[in-house]
Amino acid sequence: MKQSRTLVIKSVDTSVFQAKAAVGFSLLAMLLPFILHLLPNPSGYPIGAKLIPLFYAPFIAVLFFRFPIALAIGIFAPLANFLFIGQPSFPSLIQLGLEITGFICLSHLLKNYKGIRWVNAPFSFIGAKMGVWGLFTALSSVFPGIDPPAYFETTVAFAAPGLFILWALNLAMLSFKTH
């Protein structure tokens, strides 16, 4: 009787890989806005608000890694930028933290829906802005300086170039992931 041999493949410890990737994506999420702030900006409006680079690395992390890692990257990036380069300002840091958290949660929820996943990033960005807009609307009586309609309109309008880049990144990552 002939004996058969079987090949045993040990599973790779994905938690170590995910941790290393989280460090790499955290650095990317921190350095990209820093580099973009070095570019000349003739309009006077913050280039980070136009190109929304803090959303790129967390979105890629949502597609390729576990949810907690994407969330950690999204929370770490604006905080690290605030601590090292002073941008964004502290009030904007709170707002941006809420927006990125909402963005990551929505992206994670929408990433597996076939019809929506190709526009996941822009939909999640606008959805997160709407969520923060709703929060600001609810708190506008507590904080009278907040103008929720102006906040939503101006931030989405100024982020149009960044939304296009985010959508292109969305398409590129999905086509990469499916091949």
Backbone torsions as a table, in degrees:
resi	resn	phi	psi	omega
1	MET	NA	132.8	-177.5
2	LYS	-85.5	133.0	178.0
3	GLN	-88.9	140.8	177.1
4	SER	-100.6	145.9	177.9
5	ARG	-106.0	141.4	177.8
6	THR	-117.0	147.1	178.3
7	LEU	-95.2	123.6	179.2
8	VAL	-104.5	123.1	178.7
9	ILE	-109.3	121.7	178.2
10	LYS	-76.1	141.8	179.6
11	SER	-74.8	142.9	179.4
12	VAL	-78.4	139.9	178.0
13	ASP	-74.0	98.4	-175.6
14	THR	-71.4	-22.5	-178.8
15	SER	-66.2	-34.9	177.6
16	VAL	-68.4	-45.2	177.7
17	PHE	-60.6	-44.9	-179.6
18	GLN	-62.9	-38.4	179.4
19	ALA	-66.2	-43.4	178.3
20	LYS	-64.6	-41.2	178.4
21	ALA	-65.3	-36.3	178.9
22	ALA	-63.0	-40.1	177.9
23	VAL	-64.6	-44.4	179.1
24	GLY	-62.6	-45.8	179.8
25	PHE	-70.0	-31.0	175.7
26	SER	-64.7	-41.7	177.0
27	LEU	-65.0	-41.8	176.7
28	LEU	-61.3	-45.0	-179.2
29	ALA	-64.6	-28.5	179.6
30	MET	-84.9	-41.4	-175.0
31	LEU	-75.9	-35.2	-177.5
32	LEU	-59.7	-48.9	176.4
33	PRO	-62.6	-37.3	178.7
34	PHE	-60.5	-46.5	179.8
35	ILE	-64.4	-41.9	-179.9
36	LEU	-65.1	-32.2	178.0
37	HIS	-69.7	-15.7	176.9
38	LEU	-80.5	-18.0	179.8
39	LEU	-70.4	148.3	176.3
40	PRO	-64.6	141.8	-177.2
41	ASN	-131.8	92.0	-176.0
42	PRO	-72.4	-19.7	-175.2
43	SER	-76.4	-24.6	-178.8
44	GLY	88.6	-21.1	176.8
45	TYR	-80.1	137.4	-175.3
46	PRO	-53.1	129.5	-177.6
47	ILE	-65.5	-28.7	176.5
48	GLY	-64.6	-34.4	177.7
49	ALA	-72.0	-25.6	178.9
50	LYS	-82.4	-44.8	-173.9
51	LEU	-97.3	-9.2	178.1
52	ILE	41.4	52.7	-176.3
53	PRO	-67.7	-20.3	179.2
54	LEU	-67.6	-13.2	-178.7
55	PHE	-92.9	-13.2	-174.4
56	TYR	-68.5	-57.1	-176.6
57	ALA	-63.0	-42.8	177.3
58	PRO	-62.2	-34.0	178.5
59	PHE	-67.0	-43.7	177.0
60	ILE	-61.5	-40.1	179.2
61	ALA	-64.2	-36.7	177.2
62	VAL	-61.1	-39.9	-177.3
63	LEU	-73.5	-33.6	-171.2
64	PHE	-111.6	-14.5	-175.7
65	PHE	-127.8	178.4	178.7
66	ARG	-70.1	154.7	-178.0
67	PHE	-55.3	-47.0	-178.9
68	PRO	-60.6	-33.3	179.0
69	ILE	-68.9	-44.2	177.2
70	ALA	-60.5	-41.0	179.4
71	LEU	-65.4	-41.9	178.4
72	ALA	-63.0	-42.6	178.3
73	ILE	-62.5	-44.7	-179.4
74	GLY	-64.2	-35.2	179.6
75	ILE	-80.5	-36.5	-177.5
76	PHE	-67.1	-41.8	-171.5
77	ALA	-58.9	-54.5	-179.3
78	PRO	-66.8	-34.1	179.1
79	LEU	-65.2	-44.1	178.3
80	ALA	-64.7	-41.5	177.3
81	ASN	-62.5	-39.9	178.0
82	PHE	-63.1	-44.0	-177.3
83	LEU	-70.3	-36.7	-174.5
84	PHE	-92.4	-38.0	-176.6
85	ILE	-120.5	-2.2	176.7
86	GLY	79.0	8.9	177.8
87	GLN	-121.7	139.3	-4.8
88	PRO	-75.2	171.3	177.1
89	SER	-64.5	163.4	-175.6
90	PHE	-59.1	-46.9	177.3
91	PRO	-60.4	-37.7	177.8
92	SER	-69.3	-30.1	178.2
93	LEU	-61.8	-43.5	178.3
94	ILE	-63.4	-47.8	179.8
95	GLN	-60.7	-47.0	-178.8
96	LEU	-65.3	-37.7	176.3
97	GLY	-61.0	-42.1	176.9
98	LEU	-65.5	-42.7	-179.5
99	GLU	-64.5	-45.4	-179.2
100	ILE	-66.8	-38.4	177.1
101	THR	-62.3	-46.4	177.0
102	GLY	-62.7	-40.8	179.3
103	PHE	-61.0	-46.0	-179.1
104	ILE	-65.3	-42.7	179.4
105	CYS	-62.8	-46.6	179.0
106	LEU	-65.2	-43.1	178.6
107	SER	-60.0	-41.2	178.9
108	HIS	-63.8	-41.1	179.4
109	LEU	-68.7	-35.5	-173.7
110	LEU	-91.5	-10.8	-170.9
111	LYS	-64.4	-22.1	-177.5
112	ASN	-101.4	-0.8	176.9
113	TYR	-84.4	115.8	-171.4
114	LYS	-56.1	-44.2	-177.3
115	GLY	-73.3	-27.9	-174.0
116	ILE	-97.9	-24.0	-171.6
117	ARG	-60.7	-23.5	179.3
118	TRP	-75.8	-16.2	176.0
119	VAL	-124.0	21.7	-177.3
120	ASN	-55.0	-50.7	-174.5
121	ALA	-61.3	-51.8	179.1
122	PRO	-64.6	-39.2	178.4
123	PHE	-62.7	-42.9	-179.5
124	SER	-67.1	-37.9	178.1
125	PHE	-62.9	-49.3	-179.3
126	ILE	-66.7	-38.2	176.9
127	GLY	-62.9	-40.8	178.1
128	ALA	-66.3	-40.6	176.4
129	LYS	-61.4	-41.1	178.6
130	MET	-64.4	-38.4	178.0
131	GLY	-63.6	-45.0	178.1
132	VAL	-67.9	-37.5	175.6
133	TRP	-58.7	-43.9	177.4
134	GLY	-62.8	-40.5	177.3
135	LEU	-64.0	-45.1	178.3
136	PHE	-63.1	-37.5	178.0
137	THR	-63.4	-43.3	179.3
138	ALA	-65.3	-31.9	-177.8
139	LEU	-95.5	1.1	-175.2
140	SER	-64.1	-27.1	177.0
141	SER	-75.8	-27.9	178.1
142	VAL	-79.0	-40.2	179.1
143	PHE	-117.4	90.6	-172.9
144	PRO	-65.1	-15.2	-179.7
145	GLY	-76.9	-8.7	-176.9
146	ILE	-85.9	130.4	175.9
147	ASP	-116.9	87.9	-172.6
148	PRO	-56.6	-45.6	-179.7
149	PRO	-61.6	-41.9	179.3
150	ALA	-65.3	-39.1	178.4
151	TYR	-58.3	-50.9	-175.8
152	PHE	-64.8	-47.9	-177.1
153	GLU	-62.5	-48.1	-176.0
154	THR	-70.4	-40.1	-177.2
155	THR	-68.7	-38.9	179.3
156	VAL	-72.7	-41.1	180.0
157	ALA	-63.9	-44.8	-180.0
158	PHE	-70.3	-24.0	-178.6
159	ALA	-88.2	7.7	-178.1
160	ALA	-55.3	-45.7	177.0
161	PRO	-61.9	-39.5	178.3
162	GLY	-67.8	-35.4	176.0
163	LEU	-63.4	-39.4	177.4
164	PHE	-64.2	-44.0	177.9
165	ILE	-63.0	-42.2	179.3
166	LEU	-63.1	-39.7	178.0
167	TRP	-67.0	-42.7	177.8
168	ALA	-61.9	-40.3	176.3
169	LEU	-63.3	-41.1	176.8
170	ASN	-56.8	-50.3	-179.5
171	LEU	-63.7	-43.8	-178.7
172	ALA	-63.9	-44.2	-178.4
173	MET	-67.8	-38.7	178.6
174	LEU	-68.6	-38.9	178.1
175	SER	-68.6	-34.3	175.6
176	PHE	-67.0	-42.3	-176.5
177	LYS	-68.5	-32.4	-177.7
178	THR	-83.7	-11.5	-179.9
179	HIS	-102.1	NA	NA
